[in-house]
Structure formats: structure tokens, C-alpha cells
Amino acid sequence: MTTQNGTGKRIVKNVLGTELKLCCKDPLTGFYRDGHCKTGPQDRGVHTTCAVMTEEFLAFSKAQGNDLSTPMPQYRFPGLKGGDCWCLCAARWVEAYQAGVAPKLKLSATHEKMLEFAPLEVLQAYAVDED
């Protein structure tokens, strides 16, 4: 859900109900490559989850057919390594969670649409930026 603030600016919300924060600019992430885990009708993968990569998760994702660690310059994709933040597909994070290899999350930068895939209590157990 987006709302408008007093200046008429649209506010995109995170899973905590506050304004969606930046996930990462280096490497530049997000479906729209603006550093935010925003989503829209064109985003079939629902790239809403701001996750902190681990080598374990990257190996899991590669085994699932989505190699996030190999650079692909033709797509301006540098390849990810442990410690990088990235806007993951919501369903991939859930798969990793079910497999016991889910990466930690920045909840302030995780779009509220992620709540359609996992309850807040589960997400909070993986939070790196909230109490």
C-alpha cells in the first residue's frame, strides 16, 4: 500500500508499516535498480525482500537455478558475495527459509508485500536492523 504524506509524495511502506528504506546502492539492487525493494505489475518475481547474502544462501540459490554469485556484465550485474544486500524474490526467501538457509533481513527495507508470503513474526526472527 502506498500513502501520501503532507507534501503529496507517495510513501511506499515496509513490513513494519513505516516508509520503505534503501536496501543497497552498491551493488545497486531492486527490480527498478534504484536501491529499493519496490514492486509493481511488471515485477513477476516480487523482488521485495531486502536480504543480507550469505555464502550458504548463494549456494542454495545457485542449486535452485538462480546463480546470484556469477557476474553478468551484460546486465550490469556484478555478482553477489556474502555480506552484500540484495532485493530477493519473496518466494525464493520462503524456499530458503523452509530449507533452513534463509539469509537475514533488513525489515526497514523489505516491502510490505512480503507479508503476503511470510508472517511478520517469522521475518522478525531474521531481522538485522530492528529490535
ZITALIN-V534701 format. One record per pair of residues at least 12 apart in sequence whose C-alpha atoms are under 6 Angstrom apart, sorted by the first residue. I is the first residue (numbers start at 1). J is the second residue. Records with the same first field share a line. If there is no record, write none. Layout:
I = J + J
//
This chain:
13 = 112
14 = 108 + 110 + 111 + 112
15 = 111 + 112
20 = 108 + 109
21 = 108 + 109
22 = 35 + 36 + 109
23 = 35 + 36 + 50 + 109
24 = 85
29 = 86 + 87
30 = 87
37 = 87 + 111
45 = 89
46 = 89 + 90
47 = 87 + 88 + 89
48 = 87 + 110 + 111
49 = 87 + 88 + 90 + 110
50 = 86 + 87 + 105 + 106 + 109 + 110
51 = 85 + 86 + 103 + 104 + 105
52 = 83 + 84 + 85 + 103 + 104
53 = 82 + 83 + 84 + 85 + 103
54 = 82
55 = 82
57 = 101
68 = 80
104 = 126 + 127
105 = 126 + 127 + 128
106 = 127 + 128 + 129
//
